[in-house]
Amino acid sequence: MLRVAVHGASGKMGQAIVRLAAHERAQIVGAIVSRGSSRVGRDVGELAGTGNLGVAMSDDTSAGLLGADVVIDFSRPEALPRLLHLAARAKVAVVSGTTRLDTTCERLLEETAQHVPVLWSPNTSIGIHVLAELAASAARRLGPGYDVEIVEVHHRAKVDAPSGTAVRLADAVRAARAEAGEPAAKALSDVHGREGNVGPRRPDELGVFAVRGGDVIGDHTVHLLGPGERIELTHRATSRDLFARGALRAAWHLHGKPPGRYTMADVIEG
């Protein structure tokens, strides 16, 4: 049985992880919430709808990590540095899906990986990572004669744009074109909107567009458009549970591994 602490336990993703943990042979041993949260002291299982688990939510990160093999983090960027510091000290592996990290967080991920296994991903869906691989392969094989545009759709409450997943897909396309040795592709620049007399599309553009509305969990489409034909690669998320399952699968992958940085590609291959 894998012993898991959840960082951001009162959020939607945290609750999904708690709800699905038992199905993935994982035991919740810690539930960490933000300092001063009204949820402190409440049983995390009751909040997630699974019944009493005997694990009270706490705003004490160190206490929440006690007894854990892995901590799964879906919180906020400003909360991640403290978690990484304490996880490294407690020798607890880290799976994080928190997005919009700054350079400090990026550096701390690398430093923490010198002490414990660390996996950070803007999207823990297995399907999304297969989509990124397909998009990269298509962009590489089709070449610069095909334009690439990425369109993502999310619910009206999403606060960031473009999504971390759309950025991940754009990075995959950009890297694939650069690996193919196309000089122009190395200068691919993101375009997030077009309005007015903007002129013809430049060959160095990489369109990344965000649509917001309703209760859409997350749709992502990579359009590859060439002369006389186009390819559209789409992933549609219909439940947040898929991200929780991916995070739990990643946690299992890190269990028993040596310190270092790991990716969702490693999880899929493993």
C-alpha positions in Angstrom: 0.0 0.0 0.0 1.3 3.4 -1.0 1.1 6.1 1.7 0.1 9.4 0.3 -0.1 12.9 1.7 -2.2 15.5 -0.2 -1.1 19.1 -0.4 -4.1 21.2 -1.3 -6.4 18.6 0.2 -9.5 20.9 0.2 -9.4 21.8 -3.5 -11.2 19.9 -6.2 -8.1 18.0 -7.3 -7.2 17.2 -3.7 -10.6 15.8 -3.0 -10.5 13.7 -6.2 -7.2 12.2 -5.1 -8.7 11.3 -1.7 -11.8 9.8 -3.3 -9.9 7.6 -5.7 -6.9 6.7 -3.6 -8.3 3.4 -2.3 -9.0 2.3 -5.9 -5.3 2.9 -6.8 -4.0 0.9 -3.7 -3.0 4.1 -1.9 -3.7 5.2 1.7 -4.2 8.8 2.6 -2.0 9.5 5.6 -1.9 13.3 5.5 -4.1 16.2 4.3 -2.5 19.6 4.1 -4.5 22.8 3.5 -3.6 26.5 3.5 -2.8 28.3 6.7 -5.8 29.4 8.6 -8.3 27.4 6.4 -11.7 26.9 7.7 -11.3 23.2 6.9 -8.6 22.6 9.5 -9.5 19.8 11.8 -12.2 18.4 9.5 -11.8 14.8 8.3 -10.6 14.8 4.7 -12.7 11.8 3.8 -15.9 13.4 4.9 -15.1 16.4 2.7 -14.4 14.2 -0.3 -17.5 12.1 0.3 -15.7 8.8 1.1 -16.6 8.7 4.8 -14.4 9.2 7.8 -10.8 8.3 7.1 -9.4 9.3 10.4 -7.2 11.9 8.7 -7.8 15.5 9.8 -6.9 18.3 7.5 -4.0 20.4 8.9 -2.2 23.6 7.9 1.0 22.2 9.4 2.9 21.0 6.4 5.5 19.1 8.4 2.8 17.2 10.3 0.9 16.4 7.2 4.0 14.7 5.6 4.5 12.3 8.6 4.4 8.7 7.5 4.0 9.5 3.8 5.9 7.9 0.9 4.8 10.5 -1.6 3.1 13.9 -1.4 0.8 14.9 -4.2 0.5 18.6 -4.7 -2.3 20.5 -6.4 -2.0 23.9 -4.7 -0.7 27.4 -5.5 2.8 28.4 -6.7 3.4 30.4 -3.5 2.8 27.3 -1.4 5.2 25.1 -3.3 8.6 26.3 -2.0 7.8 25.4 1.6 6.5 22.0 0.6 9.6 21.2 -1.4 11.9 22.2 1.4 10.0 20.1 3.9 9.5 17.1 1.6 13.3 17.0 0.9 14.0 17.1 4.7 11.4 14.4 5.4 12.6 12.3 2.4 9.1 12.3 0.9 8.8 12.0 -2.9 6.9 14.8 -4.7 4.3 14.7 -7.4 3.2 18.2 -8.3 0.6 19.5 -10.8 0.7 23.1 -9.7 1.1 25.4 -12.6 2.4 28.9 -13.3 5.7 28.3 -11.5 8.2 31.1 -11.4 12.0 30.7 -11.7 12.4 30.2 -8.0 10.0 27.3 -8.0 11.8 25.8 -11.0 15.1 26.0 -9.3 13.7 24.5 -6.1 12.3 21.6 -8.0 15.8 20.8 -9.3 17.3 21.2 -5.8 14.7 19.0 -4.2 15.3 16.3 -6.8 18.8 16.0 -5.5 17.3 14.5 -2.3 14.1 12.8 -3.3 12.2 11.7 -6.5 10.4 14.7 -8.0 7.8 14.7 -10.8 6.2 18.0 -11.9 3.8 18.2 -14.7 1.2 20.9 -15.7 -1.2 18.0 -16.6 -1.2 14.5 -15.1 -3.5 13.0 -17.7 -1.9 10.1 -19.4 -3.9 10.9 -22.6 -2.5 14.5 -22.7 1.0 13.3 -22.7 0.3 10.9 -25.5 -1.3 13.8 -27.4 1.9 15.9 -26.9 4.0 13.0 -28.3 1.6 12.7 -31.3 1.7 16.5 -31.9 5.5 16.5 -31.7 5.8 13.6 -34.1 3.3 15.2 -36.6 5.0 18.6 -36.4 8.4 17.0 -37.0 7.3 14.8 -39.9 5.1 17.4 -41.6 7.8 20.1 -41.5 7.6 23.9 -41.7 5.1 23.8 -44.6 2.4 23.0 -42.1 1.2 25.7 -39.7 0.4 24.8 -36.1 -2.4 26.3 -34.0 -3.5 25.2 -30.6 -7.0 25.8 -29.2 -7.9 25.0 -25.6 -11.4 25.3 -24.0 -11.9 25.4 -20.2 -14.7 26.3 -17.8 -15.6 29.9 -17.0 -13.9 29.8 -13.6 -10.4 29.0 -14.8 -8.2 31.9 -13.9 -5.1 31.5 -16.1 -4.7 31.6 -19.9 -3.4 29.9 -21.8 -3.6 26.7 -19.7 -0.5 25.0 -18.6 -1.4 22.1 -20.9 -1.6 24.4 -23.9 1.8 25.7 -23.1 3.1 22.1 -22.7 1.7 21.3 -26.2 3.3 24.4 -27.7 6.6 23.5 -26.1 6.4 20.0 -27.6 5.8 21.3 -31.1 8.5 24.0 -30.7 11.1 21.4 -29.5 10.1 19.0 -32.3 10.7 21.6 -35.0 14.0 22.6 -33.5 15.1 19.0 -33.3 14.3 18.6 -37.0 17.0 21.3 -37.7 14.7 23.9 -39.2 16.3 27.3 -38.6 13.0 29.2 -38.8 11.3 26.9 -36.4 13.7 27.8 -33.7 12.2 31.2 -33.6 8.6 30.1 -33.3 6.7 32.7 -31.3 3.4 32.3 -29.6 0.4 34.3 -30.8 -2.5 34.6 -28.4 -4.9 36.7 -30.4 -5.5 38.3 -33.8 -7.5 41.4 -34.5 -7.7 44.0 -37.2 -5.6 44.1 -40.3 -2.8 41.8 -39.1 -1.7 40.7 -42.5 -0.9 37.1 -43.6 0.1 34.6 -41.1 3.9 34.5 -40.6 5.7 31.2 -40.9 7.2 31.7 -37.4 3.8 32.0 -35.6 2.5 29.3 -33.3 -1.1 30.1 -32.4 -2.2 29.3 -28.8 -5.8 30.4 -28.1 -7.9 30.1 -25.0 -11.7 29.7 -25.0 -13.6 30.1 -21.6 -17.2 29.2 -20.7 -19.6 26.8 -19.1 -18.3 23.8 -17.1 -15.8 22.4 -19.6 -13.1 20.4 -17.7 -10.6 20.8 -20.5 -10.5 20.3 -24.3 -7.2 20.7 -26.3 -6.9 20.6 -30.1 -3.6 20.8 -32.1 -4.3 21.9 -35.6 -1.7 21.2 -38.3 -2.7 22.9 -41.4 -1.0 22.5 -44.8 -1.8 22.9 -48.5 -5.0 21.1 -49.3 -5.2 19.2 -46.0 -5.2 19.5 -42.3 -4.8 17.2 -39.2 -6.6 17.8 -36.0 -5.5 16.0 -32.8 -7.9 16.4 -29.9 -8.1 15.4 -26.3 -11.2 16.0 -24.3 -11.4 15.6 -20.5 -14.8 14.7 -19.2 -13.9 14.3 -15.5 -11.2 15.6 -13.2 -10.8 12.1 -12.0 -8.5 11.4 -14.9 -6.0 13.9 -13.5 -6.2 12.3 -10.1 -5.7 8.8 -11.5 -2.6 10.1 -13.4 -1.2 11.7 -10.3 -1.7 8.5 -8.3 -0.1 6.5 -11.0 2.8 8.9 -11.0 3.1 8.6 -7.2 3.3 4.8 -7.6 6.0 5.3 -10.2 8.2 7.3 -7.9 7.8 4.9 -5.0 11.2 3.3 -4.3 13.0 5.3 -7.0 16.3 7.2 -6.4 16.3 11.0 -6.2 16.0 12.8 -9.5 13.6 14.5 -11.9 10.9 12.3 -13.5 8.3 13.0 -16.1 4.9 11.7 -17.1 6.6 10.1 -20.1 8.6 8.0 -17.6 5.3 7.0 -15.9 3.8 5.9 -19.3 6.8 3.9 -20.3 7.1 2.4 -16.8 
